[in-house]
C-alpha cells in the first residue's frame, strides 16, 4: 500500500512538506495496523529528511505552531525509536513525486530484504546536530525597553551551532539557489539574489556586490571629503555620526500600499524607530561654533558626493541585461534630483506611462505630494514594483 500527495499551490517550505509527509506515513501505518488481524513485532518508519528526524527526537526545543502540531501527531502515533534515516537514492517515495515508474514503489527498497546490519545508516552529523538544536536562552527583563538575552547554553560549539541554524534557515528560503550552486550551476534570472553574485562558502550562501559596493563608496567619498582637513576627536565622531545618519536614510522599500504618497522604509526607521536620529538643541558659541559649522559643511559635502555615487550605482544595477517588464502604473520610484536637501529621498508613484516607437516605456508621469511631474526613466530609479506592494505580497 502506498500513498503520495501533490504540494499545495501556496508555497510551503520543503522541511514543512517533509514533516507533513511523515504525518501521512504515521496515519497510513496506523490504518494498516487496525486492518490486519495478525501480530506485528515491529514498525519501521523511514525518511530522507534529517530535519524531520531532528524534529521528532528533540524534546527540549519549542517549535512554531505548524511544526509543533505535526510533531505532536507523529509522536502520538509512533515511537521515536521507530524512525530511521534512508538516503534519497534508496527512498522509493521519491519515485511517486517524480512520476517515475519502478518496481520498488510496489515492493519496497531492496535493503529491506537484507539483514538489519546492511540497512542505511544516518549521516555522521546527525548525532551532533540533534544536540546542536537544543539551544536554551535565559531572558531577563530590562526595565521598560523590553528583554535582553544574557546567556546561552548549548550542547555543541557555538560557532558550529550558528552555522547549522543559518544553513537550515537559508535552505527554507533559497533552496533552489543553493542546489544550483552545489551542482556547479548559476543563479536563475528570476532570483532576488542574482545581482548580489552569491557563492557557497563552507556550506553557507554568501552574497557580496551591493553591500560591498556601499562600503566602498562610503570610504571613497570620506577620503575625498576629509582630504587635508584637521578635526579633533569630537569633531571626527560628529562627522561619522552624520555620515551614518546619511547612509541609513536611504530608502529600502515603502510601507504604504494605497494611493497616498509612499512612505520610505529606511535603516534609520528600523534602527531608531524614526526617519533620522534624534538631535538636540544646544547653544554653542565661539570656537565650538566654528568647529560645528566645519563639521556640518563636511557632512553636506559627503551627502552631495555620496548621493551622486550611490544613485549612479543603483542606475547601473537597473540597466537591462535582457528584456524586462516595462515600468507600470502604480510602481514606486525614486526621483533623481541634483539639489535635494540632505537625507531627503523624494519618492513618487507612477500614474501614467508613455510608450515609445519601440514599444518600451521611455517617459512617465509621477505623482508626489499632490503634484504631477513628467520624467524620463533616466531620472527615475525603481524602488518597488506595483505587484509586489507590501500589503499584497505573497509568501515565497
Secondary structure, DSSP 4 states (H G I P E B T S, - for coil): -----PPPSS---HHHHHHHHHHHHHHHHHHHHHH--S--S---EEES-HHHHHHHH-SS----HHHHHHHHHHHHHS-GGGEEE--GGG-THHHHHTT---THHHH--GGGGS-GGGS----THHHHHHHHT--EEEEEE-GGG-EEEEEEE-SS-HHHHHHHHHHHHHHHH-HHHHHHHHTT----TT-TTGGGT-EEETTEEE--THHHHHHHHHHHHHHHHHTT----HHHHHHHHHHHHHHHTTSEEEES--SSSPPPEEEHHHHHHSSSS---------HHHHHHHHHHHHHHHHHHHHHHHHHHHHHHHHTS-SS--PPP-TT-EEEE--SSPPTT---EEEEEEEEE-TTSSEEEEEEEETTEEEEEEGGGEEEEE-GGG-GGG----
